[in-house]
Amino acid sequence: MSLHVIVGAGPVGTATARLLAERGDRVRMVTRRGAGPEHPAIERVAADAADAARLSALTEGAVALYNCANPAYHRWPVDWPPLAAALLTAAERTGAVLATVGNLYGYGPVEGPTTETTPLAATGTKGKVRNRMWADALAAHRAGRVRVTEVRGSDYVGVGGTSLAMMVLPRVLAGQRVFLPVDWDAPHTWTYIPDVARTLVAAATDERAWGRAWHVPSAPAVSMRELAARAAALVGAPAPKLTRMPYPVLWLGGLVNPMARELRETAYQFDRPFVMDSTAATDTLGIEPTPLDQMIKETVTGLRG
């Protein structure tokens, strides 16, 4: 029974902890408040993961250290550097594989499907923060100091998620109008939270995955309108009422709302096709994406429950 240490108890950290616990591993979850799911195999520890010495002590004897943390959007430039450095130090001191949950921000706007070989060309603040984290981790890996891997998903779907989709679906199920700066008909890749957890664990425990990034296997891209329509049909809700917000409204909202201000940087993900290719992880790690209809049904059931 191996020990796995998870930093962060958000949707992905929680799903990863449950996956590991249910397969018989020991899990230690590290958060500021000692949060996490209740399970006999899950130990919840209150600690500051940016404290490298404390995190190293908590990671001693673990086979893997999972970075599932997610600082507040507007604090990424301040909060991520010390936390990422502590995670890398803890992995180096203990020998645990460092498996990080990433995203697609680092690529910036691209034409066509994004793959793991797409250049990390982001010019926005959040994308550059993530790219620096990965560059530091990869440099340490190549120097033989640590073993690292990263899994990157598109916008999450699943209970507990805070993505745009998870802002839209509850309103659609309630028959309410949704007003957002979105091209409702552009094809978009949606990543299911349980699939992130499965890919993360597979990458952490398979040496073929170390030293590179992987895209989480995700169902074929569909528009937000189709995603919403399928969800509404499942529960007999009215057809979705979706209105596109002009970008200037989002820009003005950012003057008073920090979240809206941060969304300006990644608005390109929703005003055009945004498609992620995830065949590499399926071919190498054997992870198949959850079918779209199953993903929607499980998410809707969770929201209504």
N, C-alpha and C positions, 0 to 999 in steps of 0.2 A: 504494500500500500504506500504509494509515493506521496510526498508532500508538494503541493502547489501553492504559491503565494500570489494573491490577486490584489492589486491596488485599484481601488474604486469599486463602488457598489451600485453603479448606475445600471441601466438595462443590460448592457453587454457583460459587465462584471458579474451581475447577478445570474445571468443565463450561463455564463462560463462556470461559476461556482457550483450551480446545480448540476450541470452536465458532469463535472468531475466527481462530485459527491455521489451522484447516482451510479457512476460506474465503479465506485469503490475506492476512490482516492481520498486523501486528507486535504482539506483546503483551509488556508489561513487568509482571511480577508482583512485588508488594512485600509481604514478610512479615518478621517479626523474624529468621527463620532462613534466609531465601532458599529457601523451599520452593516446590513447584509441579511440574506435569507436565513431563516431558522432551519437547521438540519444537524443531526448528530455528528456529521463528518465535517461541518463547517465551523471553524473557530473565528470569531470576530474580534478584531483588535483595534482599539482607538490609538492612533499614532499619526504623527506628521510624516508622510512618506518623503518629504523633501529633506528630512534629516537622514543623511546617508548612513551614519553609524547605526541609528535605530533600525532603519530598513534593512541594513546588512544583517543585523542580529536576528531580525524576524525571518529573514530569507535563508539563514544557515540551514543546510540539509535539504533544501528544496530542489527539485529537478527543474522547475521553471518559475519564472517571475513574470507575471502578466501586467502590462501597463494598460489598464482599462479606465484610467482617470480621465476627467474632462473638466478642466477649469472653466470658469465663466468666460463666455466668448470675448468680452471686452478686456479680459485680464490675461489673455494668452501670452502677450509679449513679456509680461511680468512674472506670471506663475509657472509657465512651462519650463523655462531654462533651468531653474534650480531643481525642479521635480525630475526632469529628464536626466539631469546630471546625477542625481541621487540614485535613480533606477539603474543607470549604467554602472555606477560605482558598486552598488549592491550585487549586481550580476557578476561583475568582475571579481569581487572579493569572495563570493560564495560558489562560483561555477555554475549557477543556475542559468538556463537559457532565458534570455530576455525576449519576450514576445509582446509586441506593441500593437494596439489597435489604432490604425491610421485612418485616413480618408483620402478623398480625391482632390483636396484643395491644392496640393503641391503641384499639380499639373497645370493649373490655370486653365483658361479657355482653350479648347482644342477643336479641331475639325475631325469628325469621324469618331469611331469607337476608341476609347482610352484603353490601352494595355499597360502591363507593367514596364514595358520598354519605352513608353511615351516620355519625352523629356520632362523633367521637373522644372518647369519654366514659369512658375507663378511669380507675379510681381506684387501681389497683395500681402498684407501683413501676416494674416493667418497662414497662408500658403508658405511663406518664407520661414515662419516659425517651425512648421512641421518639417520642412525640408532640411533645416539646420539640425533638428533632432535626429532625423534619419541619417544625415551625412556623418554626424558624430558617432552614432551607433555603428554604422557600416565601417567607418575608419577603425574603430576599436576591434571589430570583428576581423577585418583584414590584417590587423596587426597581431592577431592571435591572442588578444587579451580577453575576449568574451565571445559568446555565441549569440547572435541576434537574428530575429526575423520580424516581419511586419505584415499585417493583413489589412487591406483597405477595402472598405465597402462604399457603396453609393448611399443615397438617402435611405434611412432606416424605416422599415415598417415593422410594427410589433408593439404590443402593450408596454407602456412605460417609455416609449421613444418620444423624442421631442422634435423630430424632423417636420418638414412642411407637410408631409403626408399625414402625420399624426396630429397636426393642427386642423387639417381639412376633414378627415374621416368622421370624427365625432359630430361635427356640424352637419355633415351630409346625412348621417344616420338620424339626426334630429330634424331633418327636413329644412334646415336653415340655409340661407344664402351665404356663399363664401366669396370674399372680396380680397384678392391677393395679386401681387405683381407676377403672374404666371401665364405662360402660353399653355393653356389647358390641353392643347392637342399635340404638343411636341412629344415625341417618344422619349421616355425617361427610364433609367434603370432604378429599380427598387430592391433594396437588400433587406432580407428578413433577419431579425436579430438572432434567433436561434442558429441560423446559418453562419453568422459571424462567430458565435461561440464554438461551433463545430470546427470551423476553419482555423480559429486561433489555437485550439488545443491540438489539432492535427499538425499545424506548423511548428508548435513548440516542442512536440515529441517525435518529430520525424527529421532526422539529420539532413535529408535531402532538401528540406525547406529553409535551412539556416543560411544566412548571408544574402538574402534577397527578400523582396516584397512580393506579396500575393494578393490578387483580387478575390474577394469573397464570392464564391459561386452564387449567381443571382439569376432569377427567371428572365426570359426575354423582355426587353423594354416595352412598356406600354405608356400611353399618355396618362396624365393625372385624371383627365376626364373619364377614361376607361376604368382606371382603378376605382374612382369614386362611384361610377355607374354599377360596377360589379358588386361593390360593397352595399350600395343601396338596394340592389335587386335581391340580395341575400336576406334582407330583413323586411322587404316590402315597403321600403321608404320611397318617397317621391323621387323622380329623376333629379339628379344634382343640379342645383342652381349656382353656377360658377361664373363669376364676373372678373375680368382682368383689370387690376389696378394699374393706372399709368405709373411709370417709373418715378416721375416727379413727386407723386404722393408719398412713395417710399422714401425718397430723399428728404422730403420735408419732415416726415415722421422721425427720421434719424436725428433731427435737431433736438428732440426732447426724449426719445426712447433709445437707450443704448443698444438693445437688441436689433431694432430696425436699422440703426446706424451700421451695425456689423453686417447685416444682411446685404447692404449695398455691394460689399466686396465680392460676394458670391452670387449676385443676382443673375449672372450669365448662365448659371446652371439651370435656370427655369425659364429663360426667354428664348430657348432654342433647343434642338435635340441634345440630349445628354445621355450618352450610352457608354457603358463599361463592359469590356470584354473580360470574362472570367474563366475562359477555357483552360488556362494553365493549371489552376488549382484543381479543377476537375480531373484533368488528364494525369497530373502528377500525384496529387494527394487523395484522389478518389472521392472528393466531396461533390455530391450532386445537389443542385439548388432545390429548395422546396418549391413545388409547382405553385404558380401564381394563385390559382383558385384556392388551394389549401392554405396558402399564406393569408389570403384575404379572409377566408372563413375563420381561421384560428384567431386572427386579429380582431375581427368583428365580435366573435364570441367573447374574447377577453374584455373588450370595451363594454359590452353590454352586461358582462358579469360584474 
